[in-house]
Amino acid sequence: MKTSRIIVTCAKGLSPFLKEEIQSLDLPVLSEGTAYVETEGSLYDALRLNLFIRTGQRVLFLLKEFSVSHPDELYRKVSGIPWEDYLPADGYLCVTSFVETPSIRDSRFANLKCKDAIVDRIKKVSGRRPDSGPLRDSSVVHLYWKEERCQVYMDTSGESLSKRGYRRIPLQAPMQETLAAAVVLATGWRGDGDFINPMCGSGTLAIEAALIGLNRPPGLLRSNYGFMHWKGFDETAWKRLRQQAKSGVKKNLSGKIIATDIRREAVEASEKNAATAGVAHLIEFKACDFSQTPVPEGGGVVVLNPEYGERMGDVEKLRETYRGIGDFFKKRCARYRGFIFTGNFDLAKYVGLRTKRRVPFYNSNIECRLLEYELYEGSRKTRSS
């Protein structure tokens, strides 16, 4: 396939981090929205994006663009694409869509029209009709139809890239892997100094930090992508790309990663998830109250993701928790940079420290902030005198 436009989707608010990742792969940024970044490149570039990016969810490779005003016209134009060149007749097909046009009330109808056009074309040419359904573990086609603008994409990712494959025990209200990676990137931590993660939950922040510190691409953890099920998949090139990626992975970190949680079951889940990710040997886990988390003297970052009363917990009780975090920062974390990820800005006031920076995020539909605190021994006034 020749060069084409590529849309990389992401969770709302992560596009600034995704943009930087795409540029680091020497790919251009054509446009950017709250939940996507548009670039262009070859299908090989789409493979690279799937392997290396940490904050994206899906890599969509544009196959065809046209104007459409009616479902029957959609069927005709999708039928005109040479699907027999792309999809195996004995394969499995899933169609996903974003539809916002007056002629369609239910996007499932557009999905059906698109799917029928594809499988009817393949059956007409080959005599065989591919199976189809909702599973995204094989070939996936994405339909974007807004007003009269219609675009048909190969979803090269299949399952969302947020599904790294290591989080076998997620626990309650876990932070998505792509969001956790963006939070770590926002702290500026890249493996130098220590990464301290009290209230670690299922260990996602600590695990993503380990992957970032090692420069290990998250895509190395996955064995199945959508592009593997399309005709023309170059398995040799993919293996070579993976090998090149492995050659850039560090063996050790210069700093420590320490993750703690007051719940023993959370620590055990984190240990199992880290083992699945291949980074358990790099993370020191401990079951204890956050205030008793070991904090080495070397300096680094401390990141907490406390409850914020939207999904769990009692806001009244959480005020004391946030006060305790402020005390923990002041008494135990001198020479570190402290971070709190929260969706409750009123609770954050109880930390009792002035924020240096507020980075906007969304956790699902909840507006959140990553609050940064620069921590000192004693007061800032005493330190500067």
C-alpha positions, -999 to +999 in steps of 0.1 A: +000+000+000+011+036-007+013+064+018-020+074+033-035+094+061-034+077+095-056+086+124-044+076+159-072+078+184-067+083+222-086+089+253-100+124+257-072+149+267-042+127+258-036+141+223-007+164+235+012+134+247+003+113+217+014+141+194+049+141+210+051+103+206+042+105+169+067+132+162+094+112+181+089+085+154+097+111+127+061+112+115+043+145+107+013+158+126-014+170+102-041+178+127-050+173+163-082+170+183-091+162+219-091+125+212-070+119+181-039+129+162-037+127+124-005+118+106+005+102+074+027+073+064+029+038+050+014+007+064+048-001+078+045+032+097+012+020+111+030-011+124+056+012+141+028+032+157+012+001+171+044-011+185+058+021+200+031+045+211+020+044+248-009+069+248-028+059+217-057+035+214-062+027+178-042+032+146-066+038+116-051+036+081-073+054+055-084+032+026-109+054+008-127+087+012-159+098-006-191+117-003-223+099+007-258+111+014-278+078+017-272+043+031-277+027-004-251+051-018-228+040+011-233+003+001-225+011-036-193+031-028-180+006-002-187-022-027-164-004-051-133-009-029-113-040-039-118-058-006-106-091-021-071-075-022-072-067+015-093-093+033-091-131+031-124-148+021-121-174+049-114-147+075-135-129+102-145-093+099-157-067+124-170-033+114-170-004+138-182+031+131-187+067+140-219+080+123-234+115+125-256+121+095-293+130+089-300+098+069-290+074+097-307+073+131-290+042+143-252+037+136-258-001+137-276+002+104-246+019+088-224-008+102-246-034+086-247-017+052-209-014+053-204-050+064-228-063+037-210-043+010-177-058+020-187-094+023-210-093-008-180-080-028-157-107-016-183-134-022-190-122-057-152-123-065-142-154-046-174-174-041-169-173-003-184-151+023-162-141+054-177-145+088-185-113+107-194-102+142-185-079+171-151-094+180-121-072+173-094-099+174-092-103+137-097-079+107-114-047+117-128-020+093-138+014+107-164+036+091-164+074+097-195+091+083-203+127+093-228+147+073-218+137+037-181+130+044-173+093+045-140+076+053-132+039+054-102+028+074-083-003+082-082-006+119-046-019+122-048-023+160-079-044+163-083-045+201-075-012+218-038-006+224-047+002+260-051-036+264-014-043+269-022-078+281-005-077+315-034-065+337-050-098+345-063-086+379-076-050+374-094-045+408-120-017+412-119+014+391-085+009+376-066+036+357-064+027+320-029+018+308-027+046+282-038+072+308-012+058+333+015+061+307+005+097+300+006+105+337+041+091+340+052+110+309+037+142+323+059+138+355+090+139+333+103+107+348+123+086+324+141+062+347+165+086+364+158+090+402+132+070+421+096+065+412+075+062+443+038+051+439+018+048+472-019+038+467-007+017+438-040-002+433-035-029+405+000-015+398-007+002+365+013+034+371+043+015+385+043-009+356+040+018+329+068+037+347+090+005+345+082+002+307+090+039+301+122+037+322+134+007+303+125+022+270+105-009+263+077-004+237+044-014+251+035-032+219+061-059+226+037-073+252+010-081+226+009-110+202-022-101+182-030-070+161-056-063+135-030-058+107-019-094+111-052-106+096-051-086+064-037-098+031-002-086+025+009-086+061+047-088+060+055-110+089+093-109+083+092-070+084+072-072+116+096-096+133+125-074+122+108-043+136+102-061+169+138-072+171+150-036+165+127-024+193+141-051+217+177-040+209+169-005+224+155-018+257+176-011+288+184-040+311+182-020+344+171+013+358+193+038+376+165+045+401+141+024+421+104+019+416+085+014+449+047+007+449+026+003+480-010-002+490-028-007+523-047-036+508-028-069+507-050-081+478-040-050+458-003-056+463-007-093+453-026-083+422+001-057+413+028-083+417+011-107+394+004-080+368+040-068+370+052-104+365+030-108+334+045-075+321+080-088+328+090-060+351+083-075+386+120-076+393+122-038+389+094-029+413+095-031+451+060-039+464+049-035+500+016-037+518+013-006+541-004+027+546+007+053+521+023+073+549+046+044+557+058+040+521+097+037+519+111+069+504+149+066+496+170+097+499+181+099+463+151+120+450+128+115+421+090+116+418+062+105+441+028+099+424-005+092+442-038+084+426-062+086+456-099+081+455-118+113+448-154+104+457-168+100+422-168+063+419-159+051+454-152+064+489-167+090+511-158+126+504-159+135+541-135+108+550-113+116+520-106+150+533-084+135+560-067+113+534-057+144+513-045+161+545-024+131+552-009+132+517+002+167+523+018+157+556+035+128+539+049+151+512+062+176+538+077+151+562+090+123+541+095+135+505+120+164+506+140+167+473+112+149+455+086+163+431+052+153+444+022+145+421-015+138+429-039+126+402-074+136+412-109+144+398-120+163+429-105+198+430-121+206+463-105+177+480-071+188+466-073+220+486-069+199+518-033+189+507-023+222+522+005+228+496+008+252+467+007+236+433+035+243+409+016+229+379-018+215+369-020+192+339-055+185+326-066+149+321-098+129+318-105+096+335-133+083+314-157+113+314-144+127+347-123+159+344-091+154+364-058+171+371-023+160+377-012+184+404+025+189+409+041+200+441+078+209+445+088+197+479+114+212+502+130+205+535+113+230+559+096+259+543+104+274+509+113+307+526+138+290+550+153+271+521+159+302+499+173+323+527 
